Amino acid sequence: MEVVQVLHMNGGVGEASYANNSIVQKKVISMTKPIREEAITKLYSTSFPTKLVIADLGCSSGPNTTLVVSEFIKIVSNICKKLGNQPPEFQVFFNDLPGNDFNTIFRSLPRVQEKLRKQMGCGGDPCFFTGVPGSFYGRLFPSKSVNIFHSSYSLQWLSKVPEGIESNKGNIYMACTSPPCVLKAYYQQFQTDFSVFLKCRSEELVAGGRMVLTFLGRRSDDPSSKECCYIWELLAMALNEMASEGIIEEKKVDSFNIPQYTPSPSEIKCEVMKEGSFGIDRIEVTEVNWNAYSNEFNGGDALQLQLQEGGYNVAQCMRAVAEPLLVSHFGEAIIDEVFNRYRKIVADCMAKEKTEFVNVTISLAKAG
Ligand SMILES: C[S@@+](CC[C@H](N)C(=O)[O-])C[C@H]1O[C@@H](n2cnc3c(N)ncnc32)[C@H](O)[C@@H]1O
């Protein structure tokens, strides 16, 4: 499987689209806002560029895509107002893999620009938006041309499925039953990919440039810990159930692996320090419930309904993320059935345990 060709979130604005099923990711973006505020404020208070270049890496398509860059623009405009400075021209780059639905982003831009104009008063500061298709595990921009990089919930995706993991039978990701060589192969792929990422970004950033990166990650030192692997283990359960009923081939399940690695804060720090181009300003871990709509409930029927809806929401969120990968390996015909089963398995699990994603955010400044 060529990840660069196959990986993308479900496009458009339909029922199974990423645009309609990315509330968890939106919640994470709002939870990490103070870290971005601090980074852009530091950046703009130490230098006053007349042109500010912002790039969002792994932007996908939907309401989250323009959220962070709009926030950056508003923060800088407000600082300028306070200081009596002329605001910079903003150049914004939206990056994702070529299969991403860039058309939906482009269609939303006039609305986004209009909203920014209203929120900032007067004519709004000049903003220029551009799409950049390509992998962030390679150069995307000219040398020393970007002021700030942002990425949320994208860097856990690897450039490829690690090699040498044929023994990961019955699993589709790292799991407690994965052989140690599988865990090692996943970790090595993460190390290779993230160090390439850091090197490329350090070449593209201007002096004093910054990055704020949020990973879907884990707290534990154990890479197969439930906090990061369980969501995929439940999907493996649905696929294995279908294999045992002869609906899909067992060897097809055995040869399917998710190209992801959910790192711990210390693994991220270790790569940053090894690569050497960045200083670490701040690193933080947060949690978000699998079901972003969850709230306090009183039990009884309300609890039952919430669990059922929770199962549906989580399954839809994972479908928006994983459907293209599954379709490329198993074909289109089984998808509805996989996610019907997954929804029930997830709802059952949510009734019994605390189910949270762990987010690791790191704020970096290019070393002088
Ligand atoms: C879960 S989405 C996150 C989207 C958005 N940042 C958000 O927070 O809602 C992850 C995105 O990363 C993109 N992605 C994964 N690997 C990538 C790579 N190597 N280069 C560029 N984008 C990548 C995927 O295509 C996907 O759109």
The ligand as a MOL file (V3000), in Angstrom:
LIG
                    3D

  0  0  0     0  0            999 V3000
M  V30 BEGIN CTAB
M  V30 COUNTS 27 29 0 0 0
M  V30 BEGIN ATOM
M  V30 1 C -7.0400 13.4740 11.2640 0
M  V30 2 S -6.6460 14.5370 9.9370 0 CHG=1
M  V30 3 C -6.3880 16.0400 10.8210 0
M  V30 4 C -6.9390 17.2150 10.0660 0
M  V30 5 C -6.9280 18.5470 10.8130 0
M  V30 6 N -5.5830 18.9850 11.0640 0
M  V30 7 C -7.7280 18.4810 12.0730 0
M  V30 8 O -7.1410 18.6490 13.1590 0
M  V30 9 O -8.9410 18.2680 12.0160 0 CHG=-1
M  V30 10 C -4.9950 14.0620 9.4910 0
M  V30 11 C -4.5760 14.6190 8.1450 0
M  V30 12 O -3.1680 14.4250 7.9720 0
M  V30 13 C -2.9510 14.1390 6.6210 0
M  V30 14 N -1.6420 13.5030 6.4520 0
M  V30 15 C -1.2400 12.2940 6.8700 0
M  V30 16 N 0.0160 12.0400 6.4730 0
M  V30 17 C 0.4350 13.1350 5.7880 0
M  V30 18 C 1.6370 13.4810 5.1230 0
M  V30 19 N 2.6800 12.6490 5.0850 0
M  V30 20 N 1.7260 14.6800 4.5230 0
M  V30 21 C 0.6820 15.5480 4.5460 0
M  V30 22 N -0.5060 15.2700 5.1590 0
M  V30 23 C -0.6240 14.0730 5.7780 0
M  V30 24 C -4.1080 13.2230 6.2690 0
M  V30 25 O -4.2940 13.1230 4.8660 0
M  V30 26 C -5.2490 13.9060 6.9860 0
M  V30 27 O -5.9320 14.8180 6.1850 0
M  V30 END ATOM
M  V30 BEGIN BOND
M  V30 1 1 1 2
M  V30 2 1 2 3
M  V30 3 1 2 10
M  V30 4 1 3 4
M  V30 5 1 4 5
M  V30 6 1 5 6
M  V30 7 1 5 7
M  V30 8 2 7 8
M  V30 9 1 7 9
M  V30 10 1 10 11
M  V30 11 1 11 12
M  V30 12 1 11 26
M  V30 13 1 12 13
M  V30 14 1 13 14
M  V30 15 1 13 24
M  V30 16 1 14 15
M  V30 17 1 14 23
M  V30 18 2 15 16
M  V30 19 1 16 17
M  V30 20 1 17 18
M  V30 21 2 17 23
M  V30 22 1 18 19
M  V30 23 2 18 20
M  V30 24 1 20 21
M  V30 25 2 21 22
M  V30 26 1 22 23
M  V30 27 1 24 25
M  V30 28 1 24 26
M  V30 29 1 26 27
M  V30 END BOND
M  V30 END CTAB
M  END
